[in-house]
């Protein structure tokens, strides 16, 4: 199994070339290894591959050549020593956390997280005997103040969903390094194009590869990037939990990764232009986007991000009904969950999350009834601004 790290080159060069060493064919576009199992030469060979860690060819739940090329590409983009694909972003988050935690341990996490992460953190005490403390992610000292002798993991997400709050990744990594605590960061919103937490000393990065890494809203996948030792541990858990990506979805993810640098550059530019337009609009009360000078953590964003993502949120004047009216008038943006695809998507969190979060709980998380989350796509900038302006009534 080859795990040579691709050295040198910019983001787009790495996205195209980093995994090629794993393609043992002459096909320019690598084949899909659409097989469940692989043959062995002998009983001795079978025993060898059956006991290997992360084999490329034995049984696809253990490894697959398609996945090896994807993992090599992600490692080159994100850094670290090794990567592991999972069948979803939640599969990656669950596997990473449970690879570092056991009964009686303690994890410090943020008040605001992706909804699935928040649910998992709420379930950890009851299901696994793991203690959880949630803190304000905008204050590095809050993480330190929550640490206990049994703290084993600090878990963060930056920027957050949907208020685009940032976590000081350097400070977080420093806390973990001094105390021997594993730091895990969800880098889905930023992507490795805009932010590389491992370079700040963070131990492990997770992604919902369903989003920007795939980029076409046609696959569900996750990934973990870390040291070889941590990924080996995560792999052992993944083959027990069965969070295994299909070879076809792995191939779709590889296709998406080939254009990641180009796509994210356009996402960034479109989002910044739209954020500036919305901030200046009289019918918009507030815009949440780290690329704006008005963002309370703009300087931190400039210090740890090279681009500010394609995600933003805005509060329109007029409350719940105004937000619903605004969303319904958009023509280019689709009212749909998820993010990071080529098309612009919008959601109204107070409407979408009303089924499992009370109004009081939403207010506690800072989610107003007029908040609209926007995943800015790859459409022409002028067309997007015209569409959002018309929907607002200008």
MIDRENPA-82403 format. One record per atom (N, C-alpha, C, O): residue in one letter; x, y, z. Coordinates in steps of 0.1 Angstrom, whole numbers, plus 5000, padded with zeros to 4 digits. Atoms other than C-alpha are relative to their C-alpha. Example, Ala and Ser with C-alpha at 12.3 -4.5 7.8 and 13.67 -1.06 7.14 Angstrom:
<rofis>
a500949885000 a512349555078 a500950125000 a501950125007 s499149895000 s513749895071 s499250115008 s499750225009 
</rofis>
This chain:
<rofis>
x500849885000 x500050005000 x500950125000 x501650145009 x499249875001 x501650334989 x499350115007 x498150135006 x500549884993 x501250635011 x501050114999 x501150195008 x499149895003 x503850864996 x499250134999 x498250144993 x500649875000 x502951225002 x500450084988 x501650094986 x499749925011 x502651444972 x500650145005 x499950205013 x499349884995 x505051734977 x499950114989 x500150084977 x499949895009 x504952084962 x498750034992 x497849954992 x501149965008 x502552264939 x498950075007 x498850065019 x501149934994 x499552484945 x498849915002 x498849794999 x501250084997 x496052374955 x499549934988 x499249814989 x500650065012 x494752304920 x500949894994 x500449794989 x499050115005 x497952114910 x499949885008 x499949775003 x500150124991 x497651894941 x498749934998 x498649814998 x501350065002 x493951844935 x500049914987 x499349804987 x499950085012 x494751704900 x501049895000 x500749784995 x498950105001 x497951514905 x500449925012 x501049825011 x499550064988 x498351414941 x499749855001 x500549785007 x500450144999 x496551084939 x500449904989 x500249784990 x499750085012 x497950964906 x500849875003 x500849774996 x499250114997 x500450734923 x499249885004 x499749765004 x500950124996 x497550514935 x499349944988 x498749834990 x500750055011 x496250464900 x501049914992 x502049964986 x499150105005 x498050144888 x499749964986 x500349874980 x500350025013 x496450154854 x500550114991 x501150204995 x499649895010 x497150354822 x498950094997 x499050184988 x501249915002 x493750514823 x500250145005 x500650155017 x499949864996 x493950894824 x499050035011 x499350095021 x501050004989 x490650894843 x499949875006 x499749775000 x499850134993 x491050624869 x498749925000 x497649985000 x501250085000 x488650334869 x499350005014 x499950035024 x500750034988 x485950264895 x500349855004 x499949774996 x499850144995 x486949954915 x498749955006 x498649945019 x501350044996 x483349844917 x499949865004 x499349784996 x500050144996 x483949524936 x499950005015 x500450085022 x500150024986 x483049394970 x501349935006 x501749965017 x499050084995 x485949154973 x501149984990 x500950004978 x498850025009 x489449074959 x500549865003 x500549815014 x499550144998 x491048734953 x501450005006 x502150105006 x498750024995 x494148604970 x500749894992 x500149814986 x499250095007 x497048414955 x500149865007 x500349765001 x499850124992 x497248154983 x499450025014 x499050135018 x500549994986 x496148085019 x500950105008 x500450175016 x499049914993 x499348265031 x499750154996 x499750245005 x500349875004 x498548565010 x498750055006 x498650175010 x501349974994 x494948565022 x500250055015 x499650155019 x499749974986 x496148565058 x500750135002 x500550215011 x499249874999 x498548855051 x499050124998 x499150215006 x500849885002 x495949085036 x498850015010 x498450125013 x501150004990 x493248985061 x500450065013 x499550115020 x499549944987 x495349105090 x500750134998 x501250195007 x499349875003 x496849415072 x499150125005 x497950105006 x500749884996 x495849765084 x499750084987 x500750114980 x500449925012 x493949965057 x500549944987 x501150024979 x499650055013 x494649725028 x499250064988 x498150094990 x500749955012 x493849844993 x499149904994 x498149934988 x500750115007 x492649504981 x499949885010 x500849815012 x500450124992 x490949255004 x498549995000 x498049894994 x501450004999 x487349345011 x499750155001 x500350225009 x500149855001 x485949695003 x499650065013 x499950185015 x500249944987 x484849745039 x501350035007 x501450125015 x498749974995 x488549735047 x500850104992 x501650174997 x499249915009 x489849925017 x499749984986 x499249874982 x500350015014 x489549984980 x500950094992 x501250204997 x499049915008 x491950124953 x499450134997 x500150234996 x500649875003 x489450394944 x500150095012 x500550215010 x499949924988 x489450514980 x501450055002 x501650165007 x498649964997 x493150514982 x500450124992 x501250214997 x499749885008 x493450764953 x499350135006 x499950235006 x500749894994 x490850984969 x500750055013 x500950175015 x499349974987 x492550965003 x501350074998 x501750175005 x498749945003 x495951054988 x499850144996 x500650234999 x500249875004 x494451354972 x499650095011 x500150215012 x500449924988 x492751485004 x501250025009 x501350135014 x498849984992 x495951435023 x500950114995 x501450195002 x499249905007 x497851644998 x499450145002 x500150245003 x500649884999 x495251915001 x499950055014 x500150175017 x500249964986 x494651915039 x501349995008 x501350065019 x498850024991 x498051805052 x499849875008 x498949795004 x500150124993 x498551535077 x500849884994 x501549904984 x499350125005 x499851185071 x499249904993 x499649834984 x500950105006 x496850985062 x498650045001 x498250145008 x501449965000 x493151005055 x499149874999 x499649764995 x500950115000 x490150775059 x498650054995 x498150155000 x501449965005 x486850795039 x499049935008 x499249825012 x501150064993 x483550735055 x498750024991 x498850094981 x501149995009 x480050705041 x499250135002 x498250154994 x500649874998 x478951045054 x500850095009 x501850045015 x499349914991 x480151355072 x499849965015 x500749965023 x500350054986 x478451225104 x500849885003 x501249855014 x499250124998 x480250895099 x501450045004 x502149985012 x498749964997 x483551085099 x500150065014 x501050045022 x500149944987 x482551295130 x499949905011 x500749905021 x500250104990 x481350995150 x501349915001 x501749885012 x498850085000 x484350785140 x501250075007 x501950015014 x498949934994 x486851055149 x499950025015 x500849995022 x500349984985 x485251135183 x500249875008 x500949865018 x500050124993 x484850775193 x501349934999 x501649835007 x498750065001 x488350685182 x500950065011 x502050015014 x499249934990 x489650935208 x499450005014 x500050045024 x500749994987 x487050895236 x499549865005 x499349774996 x500650124994 x485850615260 x499250045012 x499250165016 x500849974988 x483550585289 x500850075011 x501950025014 x499349934989 x484450825317 x500850124995 x501350205003 x499249885005 x486251075294 x499150124998 x497950125000 x500649875001 x485351435289 x500450074987 x501650074983 x499749925012 x485051645257 x499550145001 x498450165007 x500449865000 x484952025254 x499750034985 x500550014976 x500549965014 x482952145223 x499450135001 x499450205011 x500649875001 x481252455211 x498550005002 x497849905001 x501449984999 x477852595218 x499349984987 x498249924986 x500750015013 x477052615181 x500849904991 x502049924989 x499450105009 x477752325158 x498949964989 x497850004990 x500950065010 x476252155127 x499049925009 x499349855018 x501150064993 x472852015139 x500349855004 x500149815015 x499750144997 x474051645136 x501049995011 x501049905019 x499050004989 x477151715157 x499450035013 x499749975023 x500649964988 x475051885183 x499249895006 x499249865018 x500850124996 x472751585185 x500949895006 x500649835016 x499150104996 x475651345188 x500650045014 x500749965023 x499449964987 x477251555216 x499049995011 x499449965023 x501050024990 x473951555234 x499849865004 x499349835016 x500250144998 x473751175231 x501249935007 x501049835013 x498850074994 x477351095243 x499949975015 x500249865018 x500150044985 x476651115281 x499149885002 x499549795009 x500950114997 x473650885280 x500449874993 x500349765000 x499850125007 x474750635254 x501449945003 x501649825002 x498650054999 x478550615260 x500750045013 x501950015015 x499449964987 x479150765295 x501150104998 x502150105006 x498949895003 x481251055280 x499450135004 x498350174999 x500449874995 x480951395297 x500250104989 x501250094982 x499849905011 x480451695274 x499750145007 x498850165014 x500149864997 x480952065281 x500050094988 x500950084980 x500149915011 x479852335256 x500450145004 x499950195014 x499549864997 x481552675255 x499850094988 x499650054977 x500149905011 x481352995235 x501349994992 x502450024997 x498950035008 x483652925206 x500850134996 x501950124992 x499349885003 x484553295201 x501050045010 x501750145009 x499149974989 x486453295234 x500949895002 x500549785007 x499050114998 x489653085234 x500149975015 x500349855018 x499950024986 x489753125272 x498949915005 x499049845016 x501150084995 x486352955275 x500449854998 x500049775007 x499650145002 x487852625261 x500949965012 x500849865018 x499050034989 x490752645287 x499249995013 x499649905021 x500750004988 x488352715315 x499149885002 x498849845014 x500950124999 x486252405307 x500849875002 x500249775004 x499250134999 x489152155308 x500049945013 x499950015024 x500050084987 x489151885334 x501249904999 x501749884988 x499050105001 x491651615343 x499749884991 x500649824985 x500450115008 x489651365323 x499750044985 x499149974978 x500349955013 x489351585292 x500949934990 x502149944991 x499250075010 x490551385262 x499850064986 x500750044977 x500249945013 x489151585232 x499550145001 x498650175010 x500649875003 x488551945222 x499550004986 x500249974977 x500750015013 x486051955193 x499550134996 x498850205003 x500449865005 x485552265172 x499549994985 x499849894978 x500549995014 x483952375139 x500250154997 x499750245004 x499849865003 x485052695122 x500150024985 x501049954979 x501149924994 x483252885107 x498849915004 x498749794999 x501250084995 x480052765124 x498850024991 x498750114983 x501250005008 x476752685109 x498850045010 x498749985020 x500049925012 x474852915104 x500550145002 x500550234993 x499749864996 x476153225122 x501550044996 x501950154999 x498649975005 x479753205107 x500950055011 x501750145009 x499049964989 x481453235141 x501249924998 x501249814993 x498750075002 x485153145142 x500549965014 x500250015024 x499350044989 x487252955166 x501550024997 x502050004986 x498649975001 x490853055172 x500849865000 x501049805010 x499450145002 x492552735158 x501449995006 x501749895012 x498750014994 x496052825169 x499949995015 x500749915021 x500250004985 x494952885205 x499549865004 x499949805014 x500550144997 x492952555204 x501049905000 x501149815008 x498950105002 x495852355191 x501050015012 x501549915016 x499049984989 x498152505218 x499549945013 x500249885020 x500650064988 x495752405246 x500149844999 x500549785009 x499950155001 x495652045233 x501449955001 x501749855007 x498650045000 x499352025227 x500750005014 x501349905018 x499449994986 x500352135262 x499549905009 x500249855018 x500650094991 x497951905279 x499849854995 x499249775002 x500150135006 x498051605256 x498649964997 x498249854997 x501450025004 x494451645245 x499850014985 x500450094979 x500250005015 x493351555210 x499150114996 x498050125001 x500849895006 x492051845190 x499449964987 x500249914978 x500650045013 x489551775162 x499250124995 x498450195003 x500649885005 x488252045139 x499249964987 x499749894978 x500850025011 x485352025114 x500350124990 x500150234993 x499549905010 x486752205083 x499150014988 x499550064977 x500950015012 x483752155060 x499750144994 x499850154982 x500449875006 x482652525056 x501250064994 x501050134983 x498849935005 x486252645050 x500649934988 x501050004979 x499350085010 x487652365029 x501550025002 x501950125007 x498549984999 x491452305027 x500550114991 x501750154992 x499649895008 x491552575001 x500150135008 x501050215006 x500149884992 x490652845026 x500649995014 x501050095020 x499550024986 x491952695059 x500649865002 x499949774997 x499350124998 x494352425069 x500349985015 x501450015019 x499850004985 x493852355107 x501249925004 x501849955014 x498850084996 x496652085108 x501350095000 x502250065008 x498849925001 x499152355099 x500150095013 x501250145016 x500049934987 x498152535132 x500349915012 x500449965023 x499850094989 x498852225152 x498849915004 x499049835014 x501250084997 x495352075153 x500449854996 x501149834986 x499650145002 x495551695155 x499249934989 x499749844982 x500850075009 x492651585133 x499050094994 x498450185000 x501049935008 x490351735106 x499049914995 x499349804990 x501150085006 x486951605096 x499350094990 x499350214991 x500849935010 x484851695066 x498849924997 x498749804997 x501150055007 x481451635053 x500450024985 x500250134980 x499649995014 x482751565018 x498850014990 x499050034979 x501249975008 x479151575006 x500050144995 x499350164985 x500149865002 x479651945006 x501050054989 x500950014978 x499149935010 x482452144989 x501049904994 x501349914982 x499050105006 x484851844984 x499449934988 x500049914978 x500750065012 x482251674962 x499650104990 x499850094979 x500349885008 x480851994950 x498850004990 x498650104984 x501150015011 x477951864928 x498749955006 x497849924998 x501250044994 x475251764953 x499549874995 x498349854994 x500450135006 x475251414940 x500749885007 x500749775002 x499450114992 x477151204967 x499950045014 x499850155018 x499949994986 x477251155004 x501349935005 x501549815002 x498750064996 x480651105020 x500650085011 x500250205013 x499349934989 x482951205049 x501549964999 x501849864993 x498650044999 x486651195056 x500650055013 x500250155019 x499249964988 x489151215085 x501450014995 x501949934987 x498649985003 x492651355081 x500850025012 x500450105021 x499349994987 x495251305108 x501449934998 x501849914987 x498750085000 x498451125118 x499649864995 x498449814995 x500250145004 x498850765105 x499549925011 x498649835010 x500450084988 x498450635140 x498550025003 x497849935006 x501449974998 x495050815145 x499149944990 x498149894993 x500850055011 x493750715111 x499949855001 x498949794998 x500150144998 x494650355118 x499049965010 x498249875009 x501050024989 x492650375150 x498650024995 x497749944998 x501349975006 x489750535132 x499549894990 x498449854990 x500350105010 x489950265105 x499449875007 x498549815003 x500550124992 x489549985131 x498650025004 x497849935004 x501349974996 x486450155144 x499050004988 x497949954989 x500949985012 x485050225109 x499649864995 x498549844990 x500450135005 x485149855099 x499049935009 x498349845005 x501050064991 x483149765130 x498750084999 x497650014999 x501249925001 x480650055126 x499349984986 x498150014984 x500550025013 x480349985089 x499750134992 x499050144982 x500249875006 x480550355079 x501050004988 x502050074988 x499150035011 x482050255045 x499450074987 x498250054984 x500449935012 x481950465013 x500049904988 x500849814987 x500150095012 x480850284981 x501150054990 x501450174990 x498949975010 x483550274953 x499550114990 x500250204986 x500549905009 x481250474930 x499950145006 x500350234999 x500049874993 x480750754955 x501450055002 x501750175001 x498649964999 x484450754960 x500550064987 x501350154987 x499649955013 x484950804923 x499450134997 x500150224992 x500649875002 x482451084922 x500750115008 x500950225004 x499349914992 x484251244951 x501450044994 x501850164994 x498849975007 x487551214932 x499850104989 x500650194987 x500349915011 x486051384902 x499750145005 x500250244999 x500349874994 x484751664924 x501350075005 x501550195003 x498849954994 x488151714941 x500950064989 x501650164991 x499149955011 x489851774907 x499850154997 x500750224992 x500249865003 x488252114904 x499750085013 x499250205012 x500349944987 x488052204941 x500650155001 x499950245005 x499449874999 x490552504939 x499250104991 x499050214996 x500849915009 x488652654909 x498750045006 x498250155006 x501449974995 x485252614925 x500050085012 x499250185013 x500049924988 x486152744959 x500450154998 x499850245004 x499749865003 x487753054944 x498850074995 x498650194999 x501249945005 x484453124926 x499050025011 x498350125012 x500949994989 x482353044957 x500450125009 x499550205013 x499549894992 x484553284977 x499650144994 x499150235001 x500249875007 x484253574952 x498550034999 x498150145002 x501549975001 x480453534947 x499550035014 x498650125015 x500549984986 x479853514985 x500450145005 x499550205011 x499649874996 x481853824992 x499250114993 x498850215000 x500749905007 x480154014965 x498550015005 x497950125006 x501450004996 x476653904976 x499950055015 x499050125018 x500049954986 x477553975013 x500050155000 x499350225008 x499949855001 x478554335004 x498750064995 x498350165001 x501349955005 x475354384984 x498949995011 x498250095013 x501050024990 x473154245012 x500250105011 x499250155017 x499849924988 x474854445039 x499650154997 x499250225006 x500349875004 x474254765020 x498550024997 x498050134995 x501449995004 x470554685013 x499150045012 x499349995023 x500849954989 x467954875034 x499149905006 x498649925018 x500950104994 x465754565039 x500749895006 x500149795010 x499150114993 x468654355053 x500550075013 x501150175013 x499649954987 x469254405090 x501449975004 x502150055009 x498650044996 x472554215094 x500449894991 x499649804987 x499450115008 x474853995074 x501149945008 x501950005014 x499050074993 x477053725089 x500949944989 x500649844983 x499050055010 x480153675067 x501450045005 x501650165006 x498749974994 x483753655080 x500950094991 x501950154995 x499249925009 x485053835049 x499650155000 x500350234994 x500449864999 x483254155058 x500750075012 x500950005022 x499449934989 x484954415079 x499150025012 x499650045023 x500949994988 x481854435101 x499949885008 x499349885019 x500050134992 x482254075112 x500850025012 x502050065011 x499249984987 x483354085149 x501349935000 x502249965008 x498850085000 x486053825141 x500750014987 x501549924983 x499449985013 x487153965108 x501649995000 x502249934991 x498550004999 x490854005119 x500449855002 x501549814997 x499650144998 x490953645131 x499849924987 x500649844984 x500250065013 x489453535098 x501250034991 x501749944984 x498849965008 x492253725080 x501349925004 x502149894996 x498850074995 x494853555102 x500049854998 x501149804997 x500050155001 x493753195098 x499349954988 x499349824985 x500750045012 x491853185065 x500650084988 x500950204989 x499649945012 x493053255030 x498950054991 x499050124981 x501349975007 x489453285017 x498949985010 x499149925020 x501049994989 x486153335035 x498849914997 x497849935004 x501050105003 x484053055020 x498850054992 x498750174990 x501249975008 x480853045000 x498750015008 x497650015003 x501250004991 x478553045031 x499850135007 x500850205011 x500349884992 x476853345046 x498549995005 x497749915000 x501449994996 x473653425065 x499650155001 x500550235003 x500549864999 x471553735066 x498650005007 x497849915005 x501349984993 x468653865087 x499350114992 x499850234991 x500849905008 x465954045066 x499150075010 x498750015020 x500949924992 x463754315081 x498649954998 x498149924987 x501450045001 x460254205090 x499749875006 x498549825006 x500350134993 x460653875109 x499849884991 x500249884980 x500150135006 x459653525100 x499350014987 x499849954977 x500849995013 x457053615073 x500950064989 x500850024978 x499149945010 x459553845056 x501149914994 x501449914982 x499050105004 x462153575055 x499449904991 x500049874980 x500750105009 x459753325040 x499750064987 x499850004976 x500449935013 x458553575014 x501350024992 x501250004980 x498849975007 x462153665005 x500549874993 x500949874981 x499550135006 x463153295000 x499149954989 x499649904979 x500950055010 x460053214980 x500150084987 x499750034976 x499949925012 x460753494955 x501349984993 x501450024981 x498850025007 x464253384947 x499849904988 x499149804989 x500150095012 x464653224912 x501249924998 x501149804994 x498850075002 x468253124910 x500449915012 x501149815010 x499750074988 x468452994946 x498949905003 x497849935002 x500950114997 x466852664955 x499849995015 x500849995023 x500350024986 x465152614989 x500349865003 x499449775001 x499650144998 x466952305000 x501250005010 x501950095011 x498950024990 x469252175028 x501349974993 x501449964980 x498750025005 x472952105024 x500750124994 x500150234995 x499249895004 x475652325009 x501249964992 x501449844991 x498850035006 x478752354989 x499949944986 x501049914980 x500150055014 x477352244955 x500150124990 x500350234994 x499949905011 x477552434922 x498950105000 x499050214994 x501249925000 x474052574927 x499950075013 x500350025023 x500249934988 x473052834952 x498849945007 x497749915001 x501050064992 x470952694980 x499750095012 x500650165017 x500449924989 x468952875007 x499249925010 x498449835005 x500950064990 x467352765040 x499650115009 x500350215012 x500549924989 x465252945066 x500049925013 x499149855015 x499850094989 x466552795098 x498849995010 x498549885014 x501250004990 x463552895120 x498949914995 x498249855003 x501050085006 x461252715096 x500549854999 x499849765002 x499450145002 x463552415088 x500249935013 x500049805013 x499650074987 x464552345124 x498950015010 x499149965022 x501049994990 x461252415141 x499549875005 x498949865016 x500550134996 x460452045142 x500849945012 x500349855019 x499250064990 x463251965166 x500850105009 x501650065017 x499449904991 x464252295182 x499050105003 x498450164994 x501049904996 x461952525202 x500550144996 x501750164994 x499649865003 x461852895196 x501050055010 x501950135007 x499149964990 x463552945229 x501449954998 x502450024999 x498750065003 x466352705219 x500750074989 x501950094989 x499449935012 x466852885186 x500550145005 x501650185000 x499549874995 x467053215204 x501349995008 x502250085007 x498850024992 x469653075228 x501249984991 x502350024995 x498950025009 x471752985198 x500250124991 x501050124982 x499849885008 x471353335183 x499349994987 x499650074978 x500750025013 x469053215155 x498750085000 x497750035006 x501349925001 x466453485148 x499149954990 x499549874981 x501050055009 x463253415130 x500250054986 x499749994976 x499849945013 x464353635101 x501449964993 x501750014983 x498750055006 x467753455095 x499849914988 x499049824989 x500050095012 x468353305061 x501449964997 x502350054997 x498750055003 x471353085054 x500149984985 x499249924978 x499850005014 x472853105019 x501349934997 x502349965001 x498950075006 x475152855002 x500250064986 x499550024977 x499849935012 x476453074974 x500649914989 x501749854992 x499550095010 x476952884942 x500950064990 x501650164993 x499149965010 x478852924910 x499450084988 x500050104978 x500749925010 x476353134890 x500850134998 x501750165006 x499449875002 x477453464875 x499650105011 x498550115015 x500249914989 x477853724902 x498950104997 x498050125006 x501149905004 x475653984884 x498749945001 x497750015006 x501350065000 x472853744880 x499549975014 x498349995018 x500350024986 x472953644917 x499550135007 x498550135013 x500449874993 x472854004929 x498750054995 x497950105003 x501349965006 x470054084905 x498849925006 x497849985009 x501050094995 x468053784917 x499750035015 x498550045019 x500249974985 x468553864955 x499450145002 x498650165010 x500649864999 x467754234949 x498650004997 x497850065004 x501450005004 x464554154931 x499249935011 x498149975014 x500750074990 x463553904958 x499850085013 x498850075020 x500249914988 x464054164985 x499150124997 x498550185006 x501049905003 x461854404966 x500650134994 x500050234994 x499349885005 x464454644951 x500149994985 x500650084978 
</rofis>
